[in-house]
Amino acid sequence: MLKSFAQWLEKFLQDEGAVGFVKGLLGLIVFGAVLSALFGSTAIRTAFVIGALVLTLVLLTHLSTRVAKLESDTKEYRGLLSKYCKLLTELQPSLFDIKSWEQEAVIEANGDTYELITVNAVIRNSEARFFRLVFGAGWDQPKSIEKQVTARVRSLLVDGSEGPSFQVTSHWGADGKLDMVSHFHSPAEVDSEVRLKMEWTWPKKCVPLMVHKKPDPFVFYFRQPVERATYKVVLPKGVNVHWDVVALSQARDDFEITASTNAGRVEIRLIIKNLPADRRVGMLLELQR
């Protein structure tokens, strides 16, 4: 009997939707109130109230199951989209040239991080329809933090002002990295310039540095050469760090790393010129005690 009722409820919700179910439920409650007023029976009133509560619980259970399935399906579709966008970039790695990459991370005492990235690229292939970026926290973050990460991507106009937002599809991989695909509003012309600004708030991203007080790497990895890459880390007030470079050599690479203070906060800035493709480079920071 319960199975038959569940099947009937499923068909009813498909035909009428949750709004239709709620209307029917309200009608049932009103009908029970009318019978109670006519016959003055507390038992009738109680029976209808209990019936309404039971149906409400059934509806909530059904909707929760449907929402969970939709979330699971959406995650699967995003994973597939991420997979095939990655495949396309591997098949055609020369979709664009990155002229400049400027990344700034503003860190709070608890490890929460706000980051701003500005990219200036030139389209080299007429098949370039999206811009794919992958980021990670550098440590094994709890899955619960992933839902708290917020990000947005906008185009930048020639004068530096903000343009329209990009449509972005994102997916969290099993390795804890965020795969973000920013889709162009229209196909970009070859040799045209694309400028975009990405910003995100990432809770606990820098916990290894700020809370665990361990050395924490801040690195780049690009699949194509980059003319100029900058990484600036802004530390909380009253905090200073020891620093060193990662996979960079003065004899081979054109780079500069400096420390300065702005508004009471120490800033470590790394600038690399003519960075080759497929090299993981950057800097390593550790709190001074």
Sequence and secondary structure as in RCSB ss.txt:
>XXXX:A:sequence
MLKSFAQWLEKFLQDEGAVGFVKGLLGLIVFGAVLSALFGSTAIRTAFVIGALVLTLVLLTHLSTRVAKLESDTK
EYRGLLSKYCKLLTELQPSLFDIKSWEQEAVIEANGDTYELITVNAVIRNSEARFFRLVFGAGWDQPKSIEKQVT
ARVRSLLVDGSEGPSFQVTSHWGADGKLDMVSHFHSPAEVDSEVRLKMEWTWPKKCVPLMVHKKPDPFVFYFRQP
VERATYKVVLPKGVNVHWDVVALSQARDDFEITASTNAGRVEIRLIIKNLPADRRVGMLLELQR
>XXXX:A:secstr
 HHHHHHHHHHHHHHHHHHHHHHHHHHHHHHHHHHHHHH  HHHHHHHHHHHHHHHHHHHHHHHHHHHHHHHHHH
HHHHHHHHHHHHHHHH   SEEEEEEEEEEEE TTS EEEEEEEEEEE  TT  EEEEEE  SS   HHHHTT E
EEEEEE TTS EEEE EEEEEE TTS EEEEEE SS   TT EEEEEEEEEETTTTHHHHTS   EEEEEE SS 
EEEEEEEEE  TT  EEEEEES  TTT EEEEEEEEETTEEEEEEEEEEE SS EEEEEEEE  
